[in-house]
Amino acid sequence: MGIADDDALGRLDPAARAAPRVRLAVGGVVVLVIAALIATVVVAMLGAGGSDETIDGAELPAGLRSTSGPTSASDPTSGTGLGAASEPQRETAALFVHVLGAVSRPGLYELTAGTRVMDAVAAAGGFSSTADPGGVNLARELSDGEQLYVPVVGEVPPPVAGGGTGAAPGGAVSPGAASAGPIDLNRATLAELDTLPRIGPSLAQRILDWRDANGGFTSVDELREVSGIGDKTFESLRELVTV
């Protein structure tokens, strides 16, 4: 038979006609398998990105390693943590002490709580050349509002409130407290005069200056001649002093 007859027989053979369809079906299956593999790989990669796996710092390159340890926001020992931020700030309490007597710079000083007599004397410039260091207890702790008097060598310690002899511990004098009896204007110290009503350290010093300049008081009335003592102040002092 000729070539035309072979082609005609091929078109009549069912197996010959089915061969192209089989090839198409196999190709489609291969495409689906490849697509499924690609999808599997993509899903696996996405799952690895959300993993909680922790990478050990030792496994990182030297240039990427941190030189400091992790700091927790709630760590109370961390300077930037919440524990440190919530801790209240402590304020140092202050106390005021009036330093008088044989020091270089008498006056009112603001000191920190727990300050001792030696610290107050140092704040006032130290002892003067005539001071008696043994007249005060340098180790005593001071209190707020205290008046500290440093005596000179040979000076009798000022009286304490309620009478009696000897100074309060460490040379402390109760502010505004008068002695048990009248104060002798010719023998009184600055601390004794300062215990009188209406008499502060500066006015007490003016009384001493007037006494030194005039050779002492001959009568209580001469207090009127001291600058700063008017009629009301004199009347409040008349029964509390003597000569």
C-alpha positions in Angstrom: 0.0 0.0 0.0 1.1 3.6 -0.5 1.8 6.4 2.0 -1.8 7.7 1.8 -3.1 4.4 2.8 -0.8 4.3 5.9 -2.1 7.7 7.0 -5.6 6.6 6.5 -5.0 3.5 8.7 -3.3 5.6 11.4 -6.3 7.9 11.6 -8.5 4.8 12.0 -6.3 3.2 14.8 -7.7 4.3 18.3 -4.2 3.8 19.9 -2.6 6.2 17.5 -5.3 8.8 18.1 -4.9 8.5 22.0 -1.1 9.0 22.1 -1.2 12.9 22.0 -3.8 13.0 24.8 -1.6 10.9 27.0 1.3 13.1 26.5 -0.7 16.2 27.5 -2.0 14.6 30.6 1.4 13.6 31.8 2.7 17.1 31.2 -0.1 18.6 33.3 0.7 16.2 36.2 4.3 17.3 36.1 3.3 20.9 36.3 1.0 20.3 39.3 3.8 18.4 41.1 6.3 21.2 40.6 3.7 23.8 41.8 3.0 21.7 44.9 6.8 21.5 45.7 7.2 25.3 45.3 4.2 25.9 47.6 5.7 23.6 50.2 9.0 25.4 50.1 7.3 28.8 50.5 5.2 27.6 53.5 8.3 26.2 55.1 10.2 29.4 54.7 7.4 31.5 56.2 7.1 29.2 59.2 10.8 29.5 59.9 10.5 33.3 59.9 8.0 33.3 62.9 10.0 30.7 64.9 10.8 31.4 68.6 14.2 29.9 68.2 17.0 31.8 70.0 20.4 32.2 68.4 23.3 31.8 70.8 25.4 35.0 70.8 28.5 32.8 70.7 27.4 31.6 67.2 27.4 35.1 65.8 30.4 36.7 64.1 32.7 38.7 66.5 31.6 42.0 65.0 27.9 41.3 65.8 28.3 40.2 69.4 27.0 42.5 72.2 29.5 43.6 74.9 26.8 44.0 77.5 24.4 41.6 79.0 20.6 41.9 78.6 18.8 44.4 80.7 15.3 43.8 81.8 12.9 46.8 82.0 11.7 45.6 85.4 15.1 44.9 86.8 15.4 47.0 90.0 19.1 47.0 89.7 19.1 48.6 86.3 19.6 52.3 86.1 17.0 52.6 83.3 14.6 50.0 84.5 11.2 50.6 85.9 12.3 49.6 89.4 14.9 52.4 89.5 12.4 54.9 88.1 9.8 54.1 90.7 12.1 54.4 93.6 11.4 57.7 95.4 14.3 60.2 95.6 15.7 60.7 99.1 16.3 64.3 100.1 19.0 65.2 102.7 17.5 67.0 105.7 19.0 70.3 106.6 19.5 71.9 110.0 20.3 75.5 111.1 22.8 76.2 113.8 23.8 79.6 115.3 27.5 79.5 116.0 28.7 82.2 118.5 31.8 82.9 120.6 35.4 82.3 119.9 35.2 81.4 116.2 36.5 83.2 113.1 33.1 83.8 111.5 30.2 83.7 114.0 26.8 83.4 112.3 23.9 81.2 111.2 24.9 78.2 109.2 22.8 75.6 107.3 24.3 72.1 107.8 23.2 68.6 107.0 21.6 66.2 109.4 24.0 64.3 111.5 26.5 67.2 111.6 28.7 67.4 114.8 30.1 70.3 116.7 33.4 70.0 115.0 31.7 70.4 111.6 29.9 73.6 112.8 33.1 75.1 114.1 34.8 74.3 110.8 32.0 76.0 108.9 32.4 79.1 111.0 36.1 79.3 110.0 37.5 77.4 113.0 38.5 78.4 116.5 39.8 81.9 117.1 43.2 82.5 118.7 41.6 82.9 122.1 39.2 80.0 121.9 39.1 77.2 124.5 38.6 74.0 122.4 38.1 72.0 125.6 35.0 74.1 126.4 32.9 72.3 123.8 32.3 68.6 123.0 33.5 68.4 119.4 32.0 64.9 118.9 28.4 65.9 119.9 25.7 65.7 117.2 23.9 68.9 116.6 20.1 69.5 116.5 18.1 71.9 114.3 17.7 75.4 115.8 20.6 75.0 118.2 22.8 77.8 119.3 26.5 76.7 119.8 28.7 78.9 121.9 32.5 78.5 121.9 34.1 80.0 125.0 37.5 81.8 125.3 40.3 80.5 127.4 39.4 81.1 131.1 35.8 82.1 130.4 33.1 80.7 132.8 30.7 78.6 130.8 27.3 80.3 130.3 24.4 79.2 132.5 21.8 76.9 131.1 18.0 77.4 131.3 16.6 77.0 134.8 19.8 78.1 136.5 22.8 76.0 137.6 26.4 76.2 136.6 28.2 74.8 133.6 27.4 74.9 130.0 25.0 72.6 128.2 26.7 69.6 126.6 29.0 70.8 123.8 28.5 74.5 124.6 24.9 74.5 123.5 22.8 77.4 124.8 19.0 77.3 124.8 17.9 80.3 122.6 16.0 83.0 124.4 16.3 81.3 127.8 17.1 83.6 130.7 19.2 82.6 133.8 17.6 82.0 137.2 18.7 85.4 138.6 19.6 88.9 137.3 22.6 89.1 135.0 25.5 91.3 136.0 26.1 93.6 133.1 29.7 94.0 134.0 30.5 90.3 134.1 28.0 88.8 131.6 29.2 87.0 128.5 27.7 87.4 125.0 25.9 84.1 125.5 24.4 85.2 128.8 23.2 88.5 127.3 21.7 86.7 124.3 19.4 84.8 126.7 17.6 88.1 127.6 14.4 89.0 125.9 14.7 91.3 122.8 18.5 90.8 122.8 20.1 89.0 119.9 23.7 88.3 119.2 24.4 91.6 117.5 22.8 93.7 120.3 24.5 91.6 123.0 27.8 92.4 121.2 27.0 96.2 121.3 26.4 95.9 125.1 29.8 94.3 125.5 31.4 97.0 123.2 29.8 99.8 125.3 31.0 98.2 128.5 34.6 97.9 127.2 34.6 101.5 125.9 33.3 103.1 129.1 34.9 101.0 131.7 31.7 99.1 132.7 28.2 100.0 133.8 27.6 102.1 136.9 23.8 101.7 136.7 21.2 99.7 134.8 19.9 103.0 133.3 23.1 103.3 131.2 21.7 100.5 129.0 19.7 103.3 127.3 22.9 104.6 126.0 23.6 101.4 124.0 22.6 101.8 120.4 19.5 99.7 119.6 18.0 99.7 123.1 14.9 101.8 123.2 12.3 102.4 126.0 10.4 99.1 125.4 13.5 97.0 125.3 14.9 98.7 128.4 11.6 98.2 130.4 11.7 94.5 129.5 15.3 94.2 130.8 15.2 96.4 133.9 14.3 93.6 136.3 16.5 91.0 134.6 19.9 92.7 134.9 22.1 94.3 137.6 25.4 96.0 138.1 
